[in-house]
Every structure is written in structure tokens, then in C-alpha cells.
């Protein structure tokens, strides 16, 4: 059996601008995020026949097909099936997938699962892809499945772990690990799930189209988000948490102005309650409209802020930032 695991992430700044060609329009700003210890897992067991059996524990769905060649083009588990077609295993197999991130939480659980799947199938088929090649394949397959452009940022944390600066350039997109003390960062953050999956409160495709059409209101906000991301890159590197909190709050302000539906009434209440109890900043994770909120909180205030979030019907998720990325084991 092959077991593959990859971490989810919390995004700090620069999201949406990680989509081609938006980053080119705004001077190639970085995107900042960090891997957390909520893992996506893929378990792959070879069979003695050609049958393909796929079980998604998160979706509570199990399907079976005669062979790789019989996999349908359209299916609720389309990402998994298209990835199987890409790797073309020569024998049948059982695949079981699961993710510790809540469904629709906005912390990159689906991308972590995507990377874990590529890690497992790359090992099983001995295709020999590098991490960079797996990232490209994962991104392009997902783009085909969802039929809109995908950004780059969500694939780097599950592959490499740590606090990352995703840096687009004219000759490609890469990332670097920032020398951040993960223990200090963990002590100063809270992750809270609203109990409801995100509903894509920010439609990146719509934002992208308006930006490319020259919509001034959109381009002004994206320009500010890019400026915040550049400064966040610097202050995260030196561990200036006070300034990180300020920029975190500024990024959220600009993002909410970009797409007001990114926050729900419950989310607004959770953020207001946390700030009253001493939280320094808050930001909805990912596309919003539900899912998770990340808070920057002085360590001495974490207990009181967590208690208030729980009282307001939020679900505080224990987590820590991690250095590890994709791991593939042959058992």
C-alpha cells in the first residue's frame, strides 16, 4: 500500500493575484501562506485485476469502474478520475481519500488532497515526476475540471510545507521558505470554522475579468492587495508580528471591499466578538462566504478570544504551523 499525506494552509496575503495573468498586470506581487497540521490523506492499494475503486470518505461516496479506460469524463469525483487517467496505472487499484480540514473551509483542503493524490500515483506508476512537474499537472487538471483559471498559491504549501512566499516571475512561478519561527506564529493565531462550507464569496474569475477589462474600482483594490503582500513578505521574514497583524487587517479590509459577500453575518459577528476580547486582526480564509476565519491574537488573549468565538457558535480548530509538506510512504 502507498500512503500519501499533504498539509492544508492558511493564507496571509496576496490571494487572487496568484492567477495568471493577473500577477503580470500588477507587477508580480508575492502570495503569502503557511502549511498547517490538518492533512489530506490518500491510501492506494493495488488490485489483482484492472478494476478501479475510489472511495471519498469526506463525500461519503464509493464508486467502481472496470478499468482506467472506462472512467467517465464527467463525474462528482472528476478530479480524482482525471488524475488517474493522467497517470494511466497498468493495473487496478483501490483509492481511499480523506481530509482533516472541514469541507469548504477555505484552507486549501482540496488542493492538499490533489497534491497527495499526485504523490501517491506518481509513486505507484513510477512516472518519476519532480515536485514542480506534479504541481503543474495538478493545477492544469484542476483547471480542466472546474473550467476556470486556477491560482498557484494553494499547491505550494502541501508540496513543500512551512511559511511560503509564492513568487511569480516572467519565466514561471516559484516559492521560497520564509525563515519564520513556526512556534511563535502558532502561539499568536487562532483558526475558527463557522460550521458552514464556503460559498465562494469572492468569485476570482469575475474579479479577473473586470480587472482585465480595466475596471478602476477593482484594479485599485487589487493594487493595494499587491502592495500589502509585498510588505507582508518582509515583515513575516523578520518576525514583526505587530506589523503582520496590521497588514493582515488591511488585507482583509481591501478584500472585503473587493467582494462584500466574502463575509457572512455570522463571520462579521465572530470577528467583532474576537476583536472586543483582544484579537488584533482577522481575515476570512480563501474565497469566503463561509468556511474558516484566521485571527492574530496576543498569546495571553488566546483563551478569552477562543471562549468568545465558541460562545458565538464558532468552532475553534486546534492547529499548528508545520515545516513538512508532501510525504509518500510505501507500507
C-alpha positions as CSV (number, residue, x, y, z in Angstrom):
1,X,0.0,0.0,0.0
2,X,1.1,3.6,-0.6
3,X,0.0,6.3,1.8
4,X,0.4,9.9,0.9
5,X,-0.3,12.9,3.1
6,X,-0.1,16.7,2.4
7,X,-1.0,19.7,4.7
8,X,-3.7,22.3,4.3
9,X,-2.8,26.0,4.6
10,X,-3.7,29.4,6.0
11,X,-3.3,32.3,3.5
12,X,-1.9,35.6,4.8
13,X,-1.9,38.0,1.8
14,X,-1.9,38.2,-2.0
15,X,-4.7,35.7,-2.9
16,X,-6.4,36.3,-6.2
17,X,-3.2,37.9,-7.6
18,X,-1.7,34.4,-7.9
19,X,-3.9,33.8,-11.0
20,X,-2.3,34.2,-14.4
21,X,-2.2,36.8,-16.0
22,X,-3.4,39.0,-13.0
23,X,0.0,38.9,-11.3
24,X,1.6,40.2,-14.5
25,X,-0.8,43.2,-14.5
26,X,0.2,44.2,-11.0
27,X,4.0,43.8,-11.1
28,X,4.3,40.1,-10.0
29,X,3.4,40.5,-6.2
30,X,4.0,37.5,-3.9
31,X,1.3,35.5,-2.2
32,X,2.0,34.5,1.4
33,X,0.7,31.4,3.1
34,X,1.7,28.7,5.6
35,X,1.1,24.9,6.0
36,X,-0.8,23.7,9.0
37,X,-1.2,20.2,10.6
38,X,-4.6,19.4,9.0
39,X,-3.7,16.8,6.5
40,X,-5.2,15.3,3.3
41,X,-4.6,11.6,3.0
42,X,-4.6,9.2,0.1
43,X,-4.3,5.4,0.6
44,X,-3.7,3.4,-2.6
45,X,-3.8,-0.4,-2.7
46,X,-3.0,-2.4,-5.8
47,X,-5.5,-5.0,-7.0
48,X,-5.1,-8.3,-8.9
49,X,-7.4,-7.1,-11.7
50,X,-8.0,-4.0,-13.7
51,X,-10.8,-2.5,-11.6
52,X,-10.6,1.0,-10.2
53,X,-12.4,1.5,-6.9
54,X,-12.4,5.0,-5.5
55,X,-13.8,6.0,-2.0
56,X,-14.1,9.5,-0.8
57,X,-14.6,9.5,3.0
58,X,-15.4,13.2,3.0
59,X,-18.1,13.0,0.4
60,X,-19.3,9.6,1.7
61,X,-19.1,8.2,-1.9
62,X,-17.7,5.0,-3.3
63,X,-17.6,4.1,-7.0
64,X,-16.1,1.3,-9.0
65,X,-15.1,1.1,-12.7
66,X,-13.9,-1.8,-14.9
67,X,-10.6,-0.2,-15.8
68,X,-8.9,3.2,-16.3
69,X,-10.1,3.3,-19.9
70,X,-13.8,3.1,-18.6
71,X,-13.5,6.2,-16.4
72,X,-16.1,8.8,-17.4
73,X,-15.3,12.3,-18.4
74,X,-17.9,13.9,-16.1
75,X,-18.3,12.7,-12.5
76,X,-18.6,14.2,-9.0
77,X,-15.2,12.7,-8.3
78,X,-13.9,14.2,-11.6
79,X,-10.6,15.5,-10.2
80,X,-9.6,12.0,-8.9
81,X,-10.7,10.3,-12.1
82,X,-8.9,12.7,-14.4
83,X,-5.8,12.4,-12.4
84,X,-6.0,8.6,-12.7
85,X,-6.3,9.0,-16.5
86,X,-3.2,11.2,-16.5
87,X,-1.1,8.6,-14.7
88,X,-2.5,5.6,-16.5
89,X,-1.8,2.8,-14.0
90,X,-1.2,-0.5,-15.7
91,X,-3.2,-2.5,-13.1
92,X,-6.3,-2.0,-11.0
93,X,-6.2,-0.3,-7.6
94,X,-8.3,0.9,-4.6
95,X,-8.0,4.6,-3.7
96,X,-9.3,5.9,-0.4
97,X,-9.2,9.7,0.2
98,X,-9.9,11.8,3.3
99,X,-9.1,15.3,4.6
100,X,-8.9,16.6,8.2
101,X,-9.8,20.1,7.0
102,X,-13.6,20.7,7.3
103,X,-15.4,20.7,4.0
104,X,-15.4,24.0,2.2
105,X,-13.2,25.6,4.9
106,X,-11.2,27.8,2.6
107,X,-7.9,26.5,3.9
108,X,-6.8,24.6,0.8
109,X,-8.0,21.1,1.8
110,X,-9.0,20.2,-1.8
111,X,-5.6,21.3,-3.1
112,X,-3.8,19.3,-0.4
113,X,-5.8,16.3,-1.4
114,X,-4.9,17.0,-5.1
115,X,-1.2,17.0,-4.2
116,X,-1.5,13.9,-2.0
117,X,-3.2,12.1,-4.9
118,X,-0.4,13.0,-7.3
119,X,2.2,12.0,-4.8
120,X,0.6,8.5,-4.4
121,X,0.0,7.9,-8.1
122,X,3.5,9.2,-9.1
123,X,5.0,6.6,-6.7
124,X,2.6,3.8,-7.8
125,X,3.1,4.3,-11.5
126,X,6.8,5.2,-11.1
127,X,6.2,8.1,-13.5
128,X,9.1,9.9,-12.0
129,X,7.7,13.4,-11.9
130,X,9.5,16.1,-9.9
131,X,7.6,18.2,-7.4
132,X,7.4,21.0,-9.9
133,X,6.0,18.8,-12.6
134,X,3.4,17.4,-10.2
135,X,2.4,20.9,-9.3
136,X,1.9,21.8,-12.9
137,X,-0.1,18.7,-13.6
138,X,-2.3,19.2,-10.5
139,X,-3.0,22.8,-11.4
140,X,-3.8,22.1,-15.0
141,X,-6.0,19.1,-14.3
142,X,-8.0,21.1,-11.7
143,X,-8.4,23.9,-14.2
144,X,-9.9,21.5,-16.7
145,X,-12.3,20.1,-14.0
146,X,-13.6,23.4,-12.7
147,X,-13.5,25.1,-16.2
148,X,-12.0,28.4,-14.8
149,X,-8.4,29.5,-14.3
150,X,-6.8,28.3,-11.0
151,X,-4.3,30.2,-8.9
152,X,-0.8,29.0,-8.0
153,X,-0.7,29.6,-4.2
154,X,-2.6,26.6,-2.9
155,X,-0.3,24.0,-4.4
156,X,3.0,25.1,-2.8
157,X,2.2,24.6,1.0
158,X,1.0,21.0,0.5
159,X,4.1,20.2,-1.6
160,X,6.8,22.0,0.5
161,X,5.3,22.9,3.9
162,X,6.5,25.9,6.0
163,X,5.7,29.6,5.6
164,X,5.9,30.3,1.9
165,X,6.3,33.3,-0.3
166,X,4.9,32.3,-3.7
167,X,6.7,34.5,-6.2
168,X,5.6,34.8,-9.9
169,X,8.1,35.9,-12.5
170,X,8.4,36.3,-16.2
171,X,9.9,32.8,-16.6
172,X,7.5,30.9,-14.3
173,X,6.2,30.8,-10.7
174,X,8.2,29.5,-7.8
175,X,8.3,29.9,-4.0
176,X,10.7,30.3,-1.1
177,X,10.5,29.2,2.5
178,X,10.5,32.2,4.8
179,X,12.6,31.9,8.0
180,X,9.7,32.3,10.4
181,X,9.6,30.8,13.8
182,X,6.6,28.5,13.4
183,X,6.1,28.1,17.2
184,X,5.8,31.9,17.7
185,X,3.4,32.1,14.8
186,X,1.3,29.3,16.2
187,X,1.1,31.0,19.6
188,X,-0.3,34.1,18.0
189,X,-3.0,32.7,15.8
190,X,-6.5,31.1,16.1
191,X,-8.4,29.3,13.4
192,X,-12.2,29.2,13.7
193,X,-14.6,27.3,11.5
194,X,-18.1,28.8,11.0
195,X,-19.7,25.4,10.7
196,X,-20.8,26.2,7.2
197,X,-18.9,25.5,4.0
198,X,-17.7,28.4,2.0
199,X,-19.9,29.6,-0.9
200,X,-17.2,31.3,-2.9
201,X,-17.9,34.8,-1.6
202,X,-15.2,36.1,-3.9
203,X,-15.5,34.9,-7.5
204,X,-11.9,35.2,-8.7
205,X,-13.0,34.6,-12.3
206,X,-15.4,37.6,-12.2
207,X,-12.7,39.7,-10.5
208,X,-10.2,38.7,-13.1
209,X,-12.5,39.6,-16.0
210,X,-13.3,43.0,-14.5
211,X,-9.6,43.7,-13.8
212,X,-8.6,42.8,-17.4
213,X,-11.4,45.0,-18.7
214,X,-9.8,47.9,-16.8
215,X,-12.5,48.3,-14.1
216,X,-10.9,51.1,-12.0
217,X,-12.6,50.1,-8.7
218,X,-11.3,46.6,-9.0
219,X,-7.8,47.4,-10.2
220,X,-7.3,49.9,-7.4
221,X,-8.2,47.4,-4.7
222,X,-6.0,44.7,-6.3
223,X,-3.1,47.1,-6.5
224,X,-3.4,47.7,-2.7
225,X,-3.6,44.0,-2.0
226,X,-0.4,43.6,-4.0
227,X,1.3,46.3,-2.0
228,X,0.2,44.7,1.2
229,X,1.6,41.3,0.1
230,X,5.0,42.8,-0.7
231,X,5.3,44.4,2.8
232,X,3.9,41.2,4.4
233,X,6.7,39.3,2.8
234,X,9.2,41.5,4.5
235,X,7.7,41.7,8.0
236,X,6.9,38.0,8.2
237,X,10.6,37.3,7.4
238,X,11.8,39.4,10.3
239,X,9.1,38.1,12.7
240,X,7.5,41.5,13.3
241,X,4.1,40.2,14.5
242,X,2.7,43.6,15.4
243,X,3.2,44.8,11.8
244,X,2.0,41.4,10.5
245,X,-1.3,41.9,12.4
246,X,-1.7,45.4,10.9
247,X,-1.2,44.2,7.4
248,X,-3.4,41.2,8.0
249,X,-6.2,43.6,9.0
250,X,-5.5,45.9,6.0
251,X,-5.6,42.9,3.6
252,X,-9.0,41.9,5.0
253,X,-10.4,45.4,4.6
254,X,-9.4,45.6,0.9
255,X,-10.6,42.0,0.2
256,X,-13.9,42.7,1.8
257,X,-14.3,45.9,-0.3
258,X,-13.4,43.8,-3.4
259,X,-16.2,41.3,-2.7
260,X,-18.6,42.2,0.1
261,X,-20.1,38.7,0.0
262,X,-16.8,37.2,1.2
263,X,-18.1,37.6,4.8
264,X,-21.4,36.4,6.2
265,X,-23.3,37.9,9.1
266,X,-22.0,35.1,11.4
267,X,-18.5,35.8,10.3
268,X,-18.9,39.5,11.0
269,X,-20.2,38.7,14.4
270,X,-17.3,36.3,15.1
271,X,-14.7,38.9,14.0
272,X,-16.4,41.7,16.1
273,X,-16.5,39.5,19.2
274,X,-12.9,38.4,18.9
275,X,-11.7,42.0,18.4
276,X,-13.6,43.0,21.6
277,X,-11.8,40.3,23.5
278,X,-8.4,41.4,22.3
279,X,-7.8,39.9,18.9
280,X,-5.5,42.2,16.8
281,X,-6.7,41.2,13.4
282,X,-8.9,38.7,11.5
283,X,-9.2,37.5,7.9
284,X,-11.6,35.1,6.2
285,X,-9.7,32.2,4.6
286,X,-9.8,31.6,0.9
287,X,-12.8,32.6,-1.1
288,X,-15.1,33.1,2.0
289,X,-18.8,33.2,2.1
290,X,-18.4,30.6,4.9
291,X,-15.6,28.3,5.9
292,X,-12.8,29.5,8.3
293,X,-11.6,32.7,9.8
294,X,-8.0,33.2,10.9
295,X,-7.2,35.5,13.8
296,X,-4.0,37.1,15.0
297,X,-4.2,37.2,18.8
298,X,-1.6,38.0,21.6
299,X,-0.8,34.7,23.3
300,X,-2.2,35.9,26.6
301,X,-5.5,36.7,25.0
302,X,-6.0,33.4,23.2
303,X,-8.1,31.7,25.9
304,X,-10.6,34.6,26.2
305,X,-10.8,35.0,22.4
306,X,-11.4,31.3,21.9
307,X,-14.1,31.3,24.6
308,X,-15.9,34.2,22.9
309,X,-15.7,32.5,19.5
310,X,-17.2,29.3,21.0
311,X,-20.0,31.3,22.7
312,X,-20.8,32.9,19.3
313,X,-21.2,29.4,17.8
314,X,-17.8,29.3,16.1
315,X,-15.7,26.1,16.1
316,X,-12.2,26.8,17.2
317,X,-9.9,24.3,15.4
318,X,-6.7,23.3,17.3
319,X,-3.7,23.5,14.8
320,X,-0.1,24.4,14.5
321,X,2.1,25.5,11.6
322,X,4.3,22.8,10.2
323,X,7.6,22.6,8.2
324,X,6.7,19.4,6.4
325,X,5.0,19.1,3.0
326,X,4.0,16.1,0.9
327,X,5.0,12.7,2.3
328,X,4.7,9.4,0.5
329,X,5.2,6.1,2.2
330,X,5.2,2.6,0.9
331,X,3.8,0.3,3.5
